[in-house]
């Protein structure tokens, strides 16, 4: 029997729609990798993970391709969140934002297996926390006219994640993006 290891973060960390959009963009680019690394080392995702943490990649790509997301950028922040709610059919997505601006007001990460391991829980909290921080930072960079060297490097890592690269290479790029100059990168491997 495997329990789900859902982790919630306060949605007030994000202040605008660009931060949410960047999170969804990053998530869809690395979702396949997250399914593999968000569990105890050597553990495969639980058998019912797709039922309770359905991948978002295709749904996000469909909305990018049909212009839904681009058209949503003209909405104010609250309307944009409402739009995200409307195309996220249920809470049973790998990344759930249906609680945003509701009583819980959380961003929920649903792909991790439940674990009794303190280390595994902490690693997932750190992983998802850094994903939120990277999304916020990249969203801020998207509005800048010029990037310094460090910012350009961060942006380039984000762009590499969109490419068709091996899972091993994608994992390394993701960890470099999330944990630049951070020793905690080693604790996730």
Secondary structure, 3 states (H helix, E strand, C coil): CCCECCEEEEHHHCCCHHHHHHHHHHHHHHHHHHHHHCCCCCCCCCCCHHHHCECCHHHHHHHHHCCHHHHHCCCCHHHHHHHHHHHCCCCCECEECCCCCCCCCEEEECCCECCCCHHHHHHHHHHHHHHHHHHHHHHHHCCCCCCCHHHHHHHHHHHHCCCCCCHHHHHHHHHHHHCCCCCCHHHHC
